[in-house]
């Protein structure tokens, strides 16, 4: 069953920019499915997450939840939708009201949606906080956010989201503000709720390592300045990118081995990840090593490349496969944690795609 459908969504902020923040975005998320939004800062990932959560109204386009246009929902149906879609924000230091105790911040939603009464509220809150790994006591409910650590605050934010028994969670860079030691624990906590409650996730991140760990069996949408340039199954996109931007992002990931880093040094990659997007034709044409006149005059559509993978590029066959799977750079490389690459043993060197060798991105 499809939970969420984003249909031709475009959004502009009133800042005078000729370029929209989002342009003709299409996205679907099924029950118990994880879809990751990946891209550099400013590409519109968080704006799309807020639109999906109902915090921002799009300039154009339609958002449907379980087949119903959310703009048309009123009364009980709208309250039911607002309960069914919850967001965990990036910054646990600002996503909680500093003037409210933990009990007040979490209890408001339960009371609003009739999931608890004044008599049962504290008991319900303590049970929820323990589910997210906090050793909660009645005294904990009387604390303020500034009295908690960063990891505790993020667990409280997750507790607030799951307390309303949602069907879909938008997780916006949920580990980027945390210490490395806490990242795997938070990701595993969210994965536990996904397994136990069959939750759907829109997972927002700029870190391919984190995305690969969290979205195994899911899908990735790669965004560049408000446009989806590639999408497909997680392992397919990361192991065999078909858009130049995806390839350059993956090549730019640091590796811990200095010898391997020296072998993979690529001045052109750093250069290609700079510069403004194009306002005509392909939005990536100003940075793309393959760009021709056709790219500067026409917008490439998302083309089906097989195996569920799509790329908005006129020359997807010119993009090289990566020489190794992406396993570095994410919290899944912490000691004692097995990665997807560990499980499937896929460490073979991938072949170069056919195409003009002189036009390959050099690596």
N, C-alpha and C positions, 0 to 999 in steps of 0.2 A: 504494500500500500504506500502511495506517495503522500508524505506528510506536507511537504513544502514545495511550492512551485513559484519561481521568480520568472516573470515573463516580460522581456524587453524593458527592463528597468533602467532609466536614465535619471541622473540627479545632478543638480547644480547648486552650489552655494552662492549667496549674493555677495560675491567678492570681485565681480567684474572680469573674471577670467573667461576667455573664449572657449576654454576646454572644460567639458563637464567632468565632475568627479567620477561618475560612473556612466558608461555608455552602452546601452542595449545589452544589459546583462541577462543571461538566462541560466537558471540553476534549478535543480530538483534534488530533494533529499527524501529518501524513503525511511520508513520505520526501521530502527536499529541499523541505520547506515551512517557512516562518517564521511563527510565531504570537507576537504581542507581547502582554504583559500590561502594562496602563497604569493608573495611578491614583496618588493622593497617598500620602505616607508613612503607613505603618500600615494600608494596605488589605489586606494579606495576600499581596502579590506574591511576596516573598522566601520566605515560608513555603510557598507553593504550589510554588515552584521547588525548595526543599529536599525536599518530599514527592516530587516527580517524580524527583529525583535519588537518592532512597532514603536521604537523610540524616535525615529525620523520618518517623515512621510516623503516618498519619492516624488521627484518632479513629474515623471512620466512612468508608465508601466503598471503592472499588476502583480500583487502578491496574493497567492492563494494558499490557504492552510486547510488541508483535508478537503480540497475542492471548492472552498468558499472564499470569495474575494474579501480580504480582511477590511477593506475600505467600506464595505457594505454592512459589516456586522454591527449590531446594536444590542443594548441591554445585556441579558444573560449570555447570549452567544458571544458577544465581545469580551465579557469577563472570562468566559470559558477559554477563549483563545489566548487572552493575556496570561492566564494561568498555565496554559499548555506550552508556551514558548518563553523560556527564561534565558537570561544572559549572565555570564560570569565575566566581569570586566578585567582589563589588563592590570590595573594598578590597585592592589588591595589597600593601599594607603589612602586612596581618595574615593573608592567605590562604597565605603561605609561612612555614614554620617558621623562625624566626630563628636557631635553633641548628643547622640543617642546611645544608650547602653546596648549591649549585644542582644539582650532579651527583647528590648523594644524594637530594635531594627529587624529582628527575625520574626517577632510575634505578629507584626502588623499584617503580613500577608496571610498567615494562618487564620487570623480572626476575620479578615476581609472575605476570604473564600470559604469560610465555615468549616475549616479543617480542624479547628480546636475551639474550645470555649475558654472564658477567663479562668474557670476552675481547673481545666486540664492543660492550659497553655504551657506552664513551666515543665510539666512532665513530658509533653510532646517535644519541646525545644531541647531538653537534655538528651532525649533519645536520638534526635536528629544530629546533634553535635557529636554524640558518640559514634554515630555512623560514619562521620567524616574523620574520625581518628583523634578527636579531642577528648581529653579527660575532664569532661565538663561536670561542674557542681553548681548548685544554686548560686554560689558566689560568682561563678564565671559569668552568669547571665547579667550580673550587675556591673561588670567591667565595661570600660570604654575602649574603642579601637586603639587608642594610643598606648594602652596597657598590654597589648598583644604583640607578639613578634610577627614578622612578615608572613611566615608560613601559617601561623595561626589565623591571621586575618584572611588569607586566601581560602583556608578551610571553612571559615565562617561564611565567606562569600559563596562558596560552593554549597554549604548547608542552606543558605537562603534560597538558592536556585532550586535545589532538589526537594526542599520542604514542601513546595506546592505541587509535587508529583507531576512534573511536566512530561511532555512527549518529545520535545526538542530542546536542546541546549545550544546556545551560541557561546563558544568559549574563545574569548579574544585575548590571544597572547598570554595565557594564564600562567606561564612559567617564566616569562621574560624578566619579571621584577624580583624573582626569588634566587636564593643561593643555589649553586649547582647541586648541593647535597639534597635539596628539597624537591628538585624538579621531577625526578623519577617518581617520588612518592605521590606528588600531586597528579601526575599523569596516570599512574596506576589506580589512584582513587577514582578518577573519572571513568577509567576503563571498567572498574568494578561495577559502578552504577550502570554503565552501558550494558554489561552482561546481565546484571540482576533485573534491570527494569526495561530492557530493550529500547533504550533511548536512541533517538537520532541526534547527531551532532553536526553543527557547522563549526569547524575548528580553524581558527585564524592564527597564522604564524608566518614568520619570515625565515624560520630555521628548518631546513629540509630534514635534518637529523631528527628533530622533535616530531615533524610531520610523519616521517617514515615509521617511527616507533608507535605513534598513536593511531595512524590510519591504516594499519595492515588490513587488507581486504577492502579498503574504501577507495575513494576517488580524490583526485587533486584538481583544482582549478588554479592555473598560474595567471596572475593579473599583472598588467603593465599599464600604469596611468589610467585606470578605470576601464580597461578593456581585457576580456578574457582572451589570452593568446594561445593557451593550450590547456587541454583537460583530458583526463583518462584515469585508468586504474593506477594506484599509487606506485607499484613496482614498475609498471610500464613506463610511466612518465619519468621517474627518477633514473631508471636504468637505461632508458632508450629515448631521450628527449628528441622531439621533432620540430621544435621552434627554436630559433637562435637565441632568444632571450632566456628560455629555460636552460639551454646548454651553458650559456655564459654564467648564469646564477650558480649552477652546479659546479662549474669549473672554478668559481671564485671561493668555494668553501675551503677554509684552511685545513691542512692535514698535519697531524702531530709529528710525523716522520720528516726530519729536515732533508734527508736525501730525496725522498719522494716529492717533497715540496719543491726542491730545486729542479727536479725533472719535470714537474708540472708547471713551472713558472711560465707565465704567459702575459707579457706586457699588453698584448692586444686585448685580452679579456678585461683588464682594468680600464683600458681606454674605451672599450665598447660599452661599459656600464656607466659612462658619463654622458652628459649632454641632454638637451631638452627633447621631449617627444615631438613627433611631427604632427602638424595640424592638418595636413593633407595626406591622402592615401593611407598606407600602413603606418600606424602610430609608432612603430619601431624602426622605420626606415632610416632615421638619422643616425642610428647606432649599428644597424645591421651590416655585416660584412658581405651579404649577398644582394643588397638592394640594387634594383635596376629601375628604369623609368616607370615600368609598370607598377612597381611598389609605391612610387611617389605620387602616382595619379589615381590609383584604385585601392579600395579597402579590401584586403583579402578576407573571404569568409572562413568560418570554421569548417574545415574539410575532414571528413571521416577517413582515417588512415588504417582502420582495422583494429580489432581487439578492444574496441571501445575508446580508442584514442583519437583526439581531434586536435588540429593545429590551424591557427589563422596565419598561414604562410603560403606564398606561391611556390616556394622551393623547399619543402620539408625534407626531400631526399638529399639535400646538400649538407644537412646537419649531421655531424659525426655522433656516433654513440660514445658514451663515456668509457674510459679505459678501465674503470673499476666501479663497483657499486658504492653509493654514498652511505657510509656508516659513521664517518667522523663528524664532529661538530655538534652532536646532540647528546642529551642526558642519558640516552640508552647505552652509551659507552662507559658508564660508571662501572667500577669493578663489581663482578658478580652478576651483572645483568646481561642476558643473552639478547643479541640483536636479531633482526630478521635475516641478515646475512649469515649469522652463526647457524640459524636453523636450517636454511636451505643450502648452505655451503656454496652459494653462487659468488665465486671470486674469480671467475674466468675472465680473461681479457676479451672485450667485445670487439667485433670487427668494424671497420670503417664502412660507411654506407657508400654505394656507388654514386658517382657524381663527379663533376670537375674537380680534380684534386687541388688545383690552384685556388679554388674558391672555398675550400674547407677552412673552418676556424682552426687556426694553428694551435696545437697543444703539444 
